[in-house]
Amino acid sequence: MYCERCGKLIDEALNYCNNCGLQLRREGPPSRSVTGVMIAATALTVISGLVIVAALMLLLLEKVSLPEPVFIFGGVFLCALFGIAFMMMRQVSKLIDADLRSREFPQRSSAPPVQLPPRSTSQLEEFREPASVTDHTTRTLEHASARDRH
């Protein structure tokens, strides 16, 4: 394994890079995932909505003489509740997809990438003749014809 900051080869058992000190493992208690929190929020919304609609319908049925408007109200409330739950579950599925994609292709941490120093002119390689057969033949013939002229 290589350090993300300095590029030095490090042992995977280490928590910190020996060269630059970058923290390699995150320490601390594992946090609850956003997906788990969203599923819990959806379940809480549905359960509390069902309790509220049941309590309201019982109260309204005791107070009014015609039960039809109460049942219409209950139906509209249930449609709205399940619409909200459906939209929340769509978000949960998107979170699960994003979580699976991040496990497939882990993202790099926020550490800056390793930058190699630019080469100085003393480190540059010498100019080499072209490797193309055509260029090589042309240059050879040019040198030969120049020698013949002199």
Secondary structure as UniProt FT lines:
FT   TURN            4..6
FT   TURN            12..13
FT   TURN            18..20
FT   HELIX           34..63
FT   HELIX           68..104
FT   HELIX           121..123
FT   HELIX           133..149
//
